[in-house]
């Protein structure tokens, strides 16, 4: 049965385009993961089923985490202080002044820009009217 699937796999491989100058490198971990992979073709050839477990990433290809401590020590810079002040201003903005500016821009009343609390307490699923009652 495996031989039959291998023949079909060879036939499928001949239908795929060639690599055209691209090279592939293999490591022991990659060869190990390829040995666990399974490719099966149905008898009528309409479906290809592939199973590939999660690969183990080789330790040689990992990078150490960057040390961010020097960046945190640079907090005395004037530019960083200005950036912090701008972020604080966006968090603590004056809502009344924003509403005034919006009413002037759109020629509407101030009530349009304040949230409507009735929507917050409205029941999203009101009971259905029954005929018998």
N, C-alpha and C positions, 0 to 999 in steps of 0.2 A: 504494500500500500504506500509506503514512504517512497519507493522507487517511482511509482506512478505520479506522485505529487512532485518529485524532483524533475521528472521529464517535462511536466507542465510548466514548472518554474523555469527550466531552461528555455522552453518555447516562449514564455513571457519575457524573459531577459533578451531574447533576440528581437522582440518587438520594440523594446525601449531604445532611445537614442544613445549613441556611445558617449563616453565621458568627454571626448574632444579636448585632450590636453590637460584635463584636470587630474591631479594626483590625489591619492588617498594614503594616509598614514594609519598604522594600527599600533595599538599598545596591548599589553596583556589584558587590561581591564576591558578593552573594546572587543578583543577576541573572545573573552569569557562571556560578555553580554551577547555577542553574536551567536555563541553556541546555545544560549538559552532561548533565542528567538525561534518562533515557529511560523511557517507560512503554509497554508493549506488552501487548495482549490477544490471547489465542489465538483461533482462528477460531470455535470453538464457544462462546467467552465464559466458559468455566469457570475460567480461570486468568488472573491479572493479574501480569505480571512487571515489576518496577520496578528500575532501576539508578540509583543515586545515588552518585557518587564522593565522597570525603572533601572537605569544604568547606575553603576557605582562610579562616582566621579573621582578620578585619581588625585591623590594628595599632591603630586608634583605640579598639577595645573592650578592649584589654589593660590590666592594672594592673601597676605596678612591684612587685617583691618587697619585703616589709617589712624594715626594718632591725632586726635582733634584738640588735645590740650593746648598746644601753642596758639591755635586759633581763638580759643576761649580767653587766653591771657591777653590778647590784643584789644580787649574791650575798652581801653582808655582812649582809643582813637576818636577824633572829632566827627569823622564821617559815620562811624558806628553809632555814636551818640545821637546824631541827627536822624539816622535810620530808625533807631529805637523810639525817638520822640514822634516821628511820623506814624509809626505803627500804633503808638499809644493814642495819638489823636484820632486815628480811624476807629479805635475801640470805644473811645469816650467822646463821641461826637454829640453835638447839641441838636436834638431832634426838632425842637421848635424852630430853629433857624433853617433847617433843611425844609421843613414844611412851608415856611414863608417863601423860600426861594422857589419851591415847586408851584405854589399857588400863583406867584408872579409870572412864572414861565408859561404855565398852561391856562391862565385866566380862569381858574376854578376856585371853589371855596376850600377852606382849610379842612373841612370835615371829610373831604374825599381822601385825604392822605393819612388820616388816623385809622388804625385798624378797627373793624367792626366786631365788638365782643359777642354779638348775638350769634355769629357764625360759629364761634368756639363752643358754645353750649347747645347748639342745635343737634337734635338726635339724627344721626346719619341713616338710621333704619326705622322710620316711623311705623307704627302698627297699621296693618291693612284694614280698611273698612270691611266689616262683615255684613252680609245682607240680612241675616236673621235677627240682628239686634236693633 
